[in-house]
Amino acid sequence: MTGSPFDVVPGFLLLEDGTLFHGRLHAPLEAPAVAEVVFTTSMSGYQETFTDPSYRGQIVVMTAPMMGNYGVNSEDPESARPQVAGVVVRELTESYSNWRAEQGLAPWLAAAKVPVLSEVDTRRLTRHLRTVGVMRGLIGRGQEPTAAERAELAACPSMAGLDLASRVTTDKPYEWGDAKAALHIVAYDYGIKRNILRMFEDRGCRITVVPSTTPPAQVLAQKPDGVFLSNGPGDPEAVTYAPGAIKAIADAGLPIFGICLGHQLLGITFGGQTRKLPFGHRGGNHPVKDLATGEVMITSQNHGFAVEGGEQGIPGAPDLQVTHLNLNDGTVEGLRHRSKPIFGVQYHPEAAPGPHDAVPHFDEFLQAMAAR
């Protein structure tokens, strides 16, 4: 790679409806970045965002006006590398100040070959996506897209129908935590975040992380105390291999806890359906109501699909009870099996850097395992 990450050239973001946003492209760009364009309202935690496997196959628009001001480090990533297809920001700063920082955001993204388009009117872009809905887009070099780039954008597949979990999952099982821990969890990796593993480890658990397509017999043979279904990218309806495995594990009586995609797969397993939201929920300020207590939590979220249903229940899934609702649009944010130790939440109780209102869900799962 030649040149500094701050050697910038004119660049653009082209949306599939023809809307064009100009900015400055942080070189190099080996090929146009083509992906679904989404926005997140998080004010901090950009390193966690960019390494979250749930953002695989997406160009992420940051609504906070300045990115990079506290640098990046080797301790906070949620996976081994940045997962995003591209980043769009208002301002990308070269200067950073934080005692934990090891390098700047721009060189870190450049090393991972993630294109960054800065000096974009992200307020206008976000309002457009909220109005029209998220759509496919292309980050390119120059002032105007070429005919070939327009054709490449038109050929980009929609997120609906895509099984991305099988692309981000681990190739083989691995262990996390103290091998002598009292509780053993098997975690299906559909795009698992490292902080989930840290949270279980902090609570005295040993975790065996397995690929997304692992047969249930292999999971049950390990005699775990519980099974965790992770977050992940893509369309839950396309993860066709998961519901059968989840049902077999549920029938064996094991406690199951699902987060995000894992929550959606629980809904599908027991007869529900999911739908694609107009612009999804992404950010750290989403209000969720606990229907049992009336408590309102502020949560971190990152998803473009939701389980169909509402406070009265989930159509087609009489064994499931809705436990939490999103206060912005009424979508299902939590569910629980009526007779089995199985539950899931759409939001992220492990959110780093926060908020931490929903952390007790981890303790709830541990209590279910201890009660067996």
C-alpha positions as CSV (number, residue, x, y, z in Angstrom):
1,M,0.0,0.0,0.0
2,T,1.4,3.4,-1.0
3,G,0.5,6.8,0.5
4,S,-0.9,7.9,3.8
5,P,-4.5,6.9,4.8
6,F,-5.1,10.6,4.8
7,D,-4.2,11.0,1.2
8,V,-7.7,11.7,0.0
9,V,-9.3,12.1,-3.4
10,P,-12.8,13.0,-4.5
11,G,-15.3,10.2,-4.0
12,F,-19.0,9.5,-3.9
13,L,-21.8,7.3,-2.5
14,L,-24.4,6.3,-5.1
15,L,-27.7,4.8,-3.8
16,E,-29.8,2.5,-5.9
17,D,-32.5,5.1,-6.3
18,G,-30.0,7.3,-8.1
19,T,-29.3,9.7,-5.2
20,L,-25.6,10.8,-5.2
21,F,-23.6,12.0,-2.2
22,H,-20.1,13.5,-2.8
23,G,-17.3,13.4,-0.3
24,R,-13.6,12.7,0.1
25,L,-12.4,9.1,-0.4
26,H,-9.6,7.9,1.8
27,A,-7.4,6.0,-0.6
28,P,-6.6,3.4,-1.7
29,L,-9.8,1.9,-3.2
30,E,-8.9,-1.2,-5.1
31,A,-12.5,-1.7,-6.3
32,P,-15.9,0.0,-5.6
33,A,-17.6,-1.1,-2.4
34,V,-21.1,-2.3,-3.1
35,A,-23.4,-3.2,-0.2
36,E,-26.6,-2.3,1.7
37,V,-26.3,1.2,3.2
38,V,-27.5,1.5,6.8
39,F,-27.0,4.1,9.6
40,T,-26.3,3.8,13.3
41,T,-27.1,6.4,15.9
42,S,-24.3,5.4,18.4
43,M,-22.3,8.3,19.6
44,S,-19.2,6.2,20.4
45,G,-18.0,2.6,20.0
46,Y,-17.0,2.9,16.4
47,Q,-14.4,0.2,16.7
48,E,-16.9,-2.2,18.1
49,T,-19.4,-1.3,15.4
50,F,-16.9,-1.8,12.5
51,T,-15.8,-5.2,13.9
52,D,-19.3,-6.5,14.7
53,P,-20.0,-9.5,12.3
54,S,-23.7,-8.4,12.2
55,Y,-22.6,-5.5,10.0
56,R,-21.1,-7.9,7.4
57,G,-22.1,-6.9,3.9
58,Q,-23.1,-3.4,4.9
59,I,-21.9,0.2,4.3
60,V,-22.3,1.9,7.7
61,V,-23.2,5.6,8.0
62,M,-22.2,7.1,11.3
63,T,-24.7,9.8,12.4
64,A,-22.3,11.2,15.1
65,P,-20.4,14.1,13.3
66,M,-16.8,13.2,14.2
67,M,-15.2,9.8,14.1
68,G,-11.7,8.7,15.2
69,N,-11.1,11.1,18.0
70,Y,-10.1,8.5,20.5
71,G,-8.3,6.1,18.1
72,V,-8.4,2.3,18.2
73,N,-6.9,-0.4,20.3
74,S,-6.4,-4.2,20.3
75,E,-8.7,-4.9,23.2
76,D,-12.1,-3.7,22.1
77,P,-12.8,-5.4,18.7
78,E,-15.8,-7.7,18.6
79,S,-14.1,-10.0,16.0
80,A,-10.6,-10.5,14.4
81,R,-11.0,-7.7,11.8
82,P,-13.3,-5.0,10.5
83,Q,-16.4,-6.6,9.0
84,V,-18.1,-3.6,7.3
85,A,-18.0,-3.1,3.6
86,G,-17.5,0.6,3.9
87,V,-17.8,3.6,6.2
88,V,-19.4,7.0,5.6
89,V,-18.8,9.9,8.0
90,R,-19.1,13.6,8.3
91,E,-15.6,14.1,9.6
92,L,-12.7,11.7,10.0
93,T,-10.1,13.1,12.3
94,E,-6.4,12.4,12.1
95,S,-5.8,13.5,15.7
96,Y,-6.8,11.2,18.5
97,S,-6.4,11.3,22.3
98,N,-7.0,8.4,24.6
99,W,-4.7,6.5,27.0
100,R,-5.7,3.2,25.5
101,A,-5.3,4.2,21.9
102,E,-2.7,2.3,19.8
103,Q,-3.3,3.9,16.4
104,G,-5.6,6.1,14.5
105,L,-8.9,5.0,13.0
106,A,-8.1,5.8,9.4
107,P,-4.8,3.7,9.2
108,W,-6.6,0.9,11.0
109,L,-9.4,0.8,8.4
110,A,-7.0,1.3,5.5
111,A,-4.9,-1.7,6.6
112,A,-8.2,-3.7,6.5
113,K,-8.9,-2.3,3.0
114,V,-12.2,-0.7,4.2
115,P,-13.0,2.4,2.2
116,V,-14.0,5.5,4.1
117,L,-15.9,8.4,2.6
118,S,-15.7,11.6,4.6
119,E,-17.1,15.1,4.3
120,V,-20.5,13.7,3.5
121,D,-23.7,15.4,4.7
122,T,-24.6,12.4,6.9
123,R,-27.7,14.2,8.3
124,R,-29.2,14.5,4.9
125,L,-28.2,10.9,4.0
126,T,-29.7,9.6,7.2
127,R,-32.9,11.4,6.7
128,H,-33.1,10.1,3.2
129,L,-32.6,6.5,4.4
130,R,-35.2,7.0,7.1
131,T,-37.7,8.3,4.5
132,V,-37.1,5.9,1.7
133,G,-35.7,2.9,3.6
134,V,-32.2,1.4,3.6
135,M,-31.0,0.4,0.1
136,R,-28.0,-0.8,-1.8
137,G,-25.2,1.6,-2.5
138,L,-21.8,2.0,-4.0
139,I,-18.7,3.9,-2.8
140,G,-16.5,4.9,-5.7
141,R,-13.7,7.2,-6.7
142,G,-14.2,10.4,-8.6
143,Q,-17.1,12.8,-9.1
144,E,-19.5,10.7,-11.0
145,P,-20.2,6.9,-11.3
146,T,-19.4,5.1,-14.5
147,A,-21.8,3.0,-16.4
148,A,-19.9,-0.1,-15.2
149,E,-20.3,1.1,-11.6
150,R,-24.0,1.6,-12.0
151,A,-24.3,-1.9,-13.5
152,E,-22.4,-3.3,-10.5
153,L,-24.7,-1.6,-8.1
154,A,-27.8,-2.9,-10.0
155,A,-26.3,-6.5,-9.7
156,C,-25.8,-6.3,-5.9
157,P,-28.0,-8.8,-4.2
158,S,-30.6,-7.6,-1.7
159,M,-30.1,-8.4,2.0
160,A,-33.4,-10.2,2.0
161,G,-32.8,-13.9,1.3
162,L,-29.1,-13.8,2.1
163,D,-27.6,-16.3,4.6
164,L,-24.6,-14.4,5.8
165,A,-24.3,-16.4,9.1
166,S,-22.6,-19.2,7.2
167,R,-20.0,-16.7,5.9
168,V,-19.0,-15.2,9.2
169,T,-19.2,-18.3,11.4
170,T,-16.1,-20.1,12.8
171,D,-14.5,-22.8,10.7
172,K,-14.1,-25.1,13.6
173,P,-15.1,-25.3,17.3
174,Y,-13.0,-23.5,19.9
175,E,-13.0,-23.0,23.6
176,W,-13.3,-19.7,25.6
177,G,-13.0,-19.3,29.3
178,D,-11.7,-21.3,32.2
179,A,-11.6,-25.0,31.4
180,K,-12.5,-25.8,35.0
181,A,-15.5,-23.5,35.1
182,A,-18.6,-25.0,36.8
183,L,-21.0,-24.2,33.9
184,H,-20.5,-25.2,30.3
185,I,-22.3,-23.4,27.4
186,V,-22.3,-24.4,23.8
187,A,-22.6,-21.3,21.6
188,Y,-23.8,-21.4,18.0
189,D,-21.7,-18.9,16.1
190,Y,-23.9,-17.0,13.6
191,G,-21.5,-14.0,13.9
192,I,-20.8,-14.0,17.6
193,K,-19.4,-10.9,19.3
194,R,-16.4,-11.3,21.6
195,N,-18.0,-9.3,24.4
196,I,-20.7,-12.0,24.7
197,L,-18.0,-14.5,25.4
198,R,-16.3,-12.1,27.9
199,M,-19.6,-11.7,29.7
200,F,-20.1,-15.4,30.1
201,E,-16.5,-15.9,31.1
202,D,-16.8,-13.2,33.8
203,R,-19.7,-15.2,35.2
204,G,-17.7,-18.4,35.6
205,C,-18.7,-20.2,32.4
206,R,-16.7,-22.2,29.9
207,I,-17.9,-21.7,26.4
208,T,-17.5,-24.0,23.4
209,V,-18.2,-22.0,20.2
210,V,-19.4,-24.1,17.3
211,P,-20.0,-23.4,13.6
212,S,-23.5,-22.4,12.6
213,T,-24.3,-25.7,10.9
214,T,-23.3,-27.9,13.7
215,P,-25.7,-30.9,14.1
216,P,-27.7,-30.9,17.3
217,A,-26.4,-34.4,18.2
218,Q,-22.9,-33.0,18.3
219,V,-24.0,-30.3,20.7
220,L,-25.9,-32.6,23.0
221,A,-23.0,-35.1,23.1
222,Q,-21.0,-32.4,24.9
223,K,-23.6,-32.4,27.7
224,P,-23.7,-28.6,28.1
225,D,-25.6,-26.9,30.8
226,G,-27.2,-24.5,28.2
227,V,-27.0,-23.5,24.6
228,F,-26.6,-19.9,23.3
229,L,-27.7,-18.6,19.9
230,S,-25.6,-15.7,18.8
231,N,-26.2,-12.5,16.9
232,G,-25.3,-12.4,13.2
233,P,-25.9,-10.8,9.8
234,G,-28.3,-11.4,7.0
235,D,-31.9,-12.7,6.7
236,P,-33.0,-15.1,9.4
237,E,-35.4,-16.8,7.1
238,A,-32.4,-17.8,4.9
239,V,-30.7,-19.6,7.8
240,T,-32.7,-22.7,7.0
241,Y,-30.5,-25.2,8.7
242,A,-30.9,-23.6,12.2
243,P,-34.5,-24.1,13.3
244,G,-34.3,-27.9,13.1
245,A,-31.2,-28.0,15.2
246,I,-32.7,-25.5,17.7
247,K,-35.9,-27.6,18.0
248,A,-34.0,-30.8,18.7
249,I,-32.0,-29.0,21.5
250,A,-35.2,-27.5,22.9
251,D,-36.8,-31.0,22.9
252,A,-33.9,-32.2,25.0
253,G,-34.8,-29.8,27.7
254,L,-31.7,-27.6,27.6
255,P,-32.0,-23.9,28.5
256,I,-31.5,-21.7,25.4
257,F,-30.7,-18.0,25.2
258,G,-30.7,-16.1,21.9
259,I,-29.6,-12.6,21.1
260,C,-30.5,-10.7,17.9
261,L,-30.3,-13.2,15.1
262,G,-30.5,-15.9,17.7
263,H,-33.8,-14.4,19.0
264,Q,-35.2,-14.3,15.5
265,L,-34.3,-17.9,14.9
266,L,-36.1,-18.9,18.1
267,G,-39.2,-17.1,16.7
268,I,-39.0,-19.0,13.5
269,T,-38.3,-22.4,15.2
270,F,-41.5,-22.3,17.1
271,G,-43.7,-21.2,14.1
272,G,-43.2,-17.4,13.8
273,Q,-42.1,-15.4,10.9
274,T,-39.7,-12.4,10.4
275,R,-39.9,-9.3,8.2
276,K,-37.4,-6.8,6.9
277,L,-37.7,-3.4,8.6
278,P,-37.7,-0.2,6.5
279,F,-34.4,1.0,8.0
280,G,-33.8,-1.3,11.0
281,H,-32.6,-0.4,14.5
282,R,-28.9,0.4,14.9
283,G,-27.4,2.4,17.7
284,G,-27.2,2.7,21.4
285,N,-30.3,4.6,22.4
286,H,-33.3,2.4,21.6
287,P,-36.1,2.3,24.3
288,V,-37.5,-1.2,25.1
289,K,-40.3,-1.9,27.5
290,D,-40.4,-5.0,29.7
291,L,-44.1,-6.0,29.6
292,A,-43.9,-7.9,32.9
293,T,-42.6,-5.0,35.0
294,G,-43.3,-1.9,32.9
295,E,-39.6,-1.0,33.2
296,V,-38.1,0.8,30.2
297,M,-34.5,0.0,29.3
298,I,-32.3,1.9,26.9
299,T,-30.6,-0.6,24.7
300,S,-28.0,-1.1,21.9
301,Q,-29.3,-2.6,18.7
302,N,-28.1,-3.7,15.3
303,H,-30.7,-5.5,13.1
304,G,-32.6,-5.1,9.9
305,F,-35.2,-7.8,10.5
306,A,-37.8,-8.4,13.3
307,V,-40.0,-11.2,14.5
308,E,-43.6,-10.6,13.4
309,G,-46.0,-9.9,16.2
310,G,-46.9,-7.6,19.0
311,E,-47.9,-7.4,22.7
312,Q,-50.7,-10.0,22.1
313,G,-48.3,-12.6,20.8
314,I,-46.5,-14.0,17.8
315,P,-48.7,-15.3,15.0
316,G,-48.2,-19.0,14.3
317,A,-46.2,-19.5,17.5
318,P,-48.6,-20.1,20.4
319,D,-45.9,-21.5,22.6
320,L,-44.1,-18.2,22.6
321,Q,-44.9,-15.2,24.8
322,V,-43.8,-11.7,23.9
323,T,-41.8,-10.2,26.8
324,H,-40.4,-6.9,25.4
325,L,-41.5,-4.3,22.9
326,N,-39.7,-1.5,21.1
327,L,-41.3,1.8,22.2
328,N,-40.5,3.5,18.9
329,D,-42.3,1.2,16.5
330,G,-43.9,-1.6,18.7
331,T,-41.8,-4.4,17.2
332,V,-41.1,-7.5,19.2
333,E,-37.9,-7.1,21.3
334,G,-38.1,-10.2,23.5
335,L,-39.8,-13.6,23.7
336,R,-40.0,-16.5,26.0
337,H,-41.3,-20.1,25.7
338,R,-44.3,-20.7,27.8
339,S,-43.1,-24.0,29.3
340,K,-39.5,-24.5,28.5
341,P,-36.4,-22.6,29.8
342,I,-36.0,-20.7,26.5
343,F,-35.9,-17.0,25.8
344,G,-34.4,-14.4,23.4
345,V,-33.9,-10.7,23.1
346,Q,-33.6,-8.6,19.9
347,Y,-31.3,-6.0,21.5
348,H,-27.7,-6.5,22.8
349,P,-27.3,-6.9,26.6
350,E,-23.5,-7.3,26.1
351,A,-23.3,-3.9,24.4
352,A,-19.9,-2.3,24.5
353,P,-19.4,0.5,25.4
354,G,-23.0,0.4,26.5
355,P,-25.7,1.0,27.6
356,H,-25.8,-1.8,30.2
357,D,-29.5,-1.8,31.3
358,A,-30.0,-5.3,29.9
359,V,-27.0,-7.0,31.4
360,P,-29.1,-9.0,33.9
361,H,-30.3,-11.3,31.0
362,F,-27.0,-13.1,31.3
363,D,-27.7,-13.8,35.0
364,E,-31.2,-15.0,34.0
365,F,-29.7,-17.5,31.7
366,L,-27.2,-18.7,34.4
367,Q,-30.1,-19.1,36.8
368,A,-32.0,-21.3,34.2
369,M,-28.9,-23.5,33.8
370,A,-28.4,-23.8,37.5
371,A,-32.0,-24.8,38.0
372,R,-31.7,-28.0,35.9
